[in-house]
Amino acid sequence: MNRKKTPFQKHREEEEAKKKRAEDETARLYAEFVESFQANDEPSSKPSVRGGLINANEKLKADSEG
């Protein structure tokens, strides 16, 4: 025997499906986030950046330390 669902049951099922999709999406995004950090652990992927202080009012001076 096939019973019709009440509006409340339909609403509840829709809410559960939305919650499940949101949880799946969150898990996927978290996995991508974690993977992005694991991919950057390789020595060749670490960029080398030299920092310094630049004053717009003064001419650019060469760093004598390095």
N, C-alpha and C positions, 0 to 999 in steps of 0.2 A: 504494500500500500504506500503510495507516494503522497506525503502531506505537503501542503504549501507552507512556506516559511512566513513567519510574521515579519512585519517591518522591523521590529526590534532584533530578531535573529539575523536578518539581512544586514542591518546596520552593524551589529556586533561582528559578523563575519568580515565585513568591509574594513572595519577598524583593525581587526586582527591581521588581515592581509596587508594593510598599510604599515602596521607595526613590524611585520615580518620583512617587508621590502626595505624599510628604514634600517632595520638591524643588519640585513644583508649588505646594504650599501655602506653602512658604517664599518662593518667588518672588512669589506673590500678596500675602502679608503685607508683604514688603519694598516692593512697589510702592505699597501703601496707606500705608505709613510715609513714603515719599518724597513721595507726593502730599499728605499732611497738612501737610508743611512748605511745599510749594509753594503750597498754598491760603492759608497764613498770611502770605504775603509781600505781600498786598494791604494798602495803607495803612489802609483802613477797618476791617480785621479786627484791628488791633493795639489791645488794650485799654490804657487809661490807668489806672494804679493809683498812688495816692499812699501812700507808706509812712511809718511813724512808729514811735516807741517808746512802748509803753504799759506803765506800771508799775501793777500791780494794787493796790499799797499807796498810791498817790497818786491824787488826783482828776484827771480828764481835763483837760489844759490845752490851750488853743487854740494852734496854731502861728502865731507872729507873722511868720514868714518868707514865707508864701505864702497 
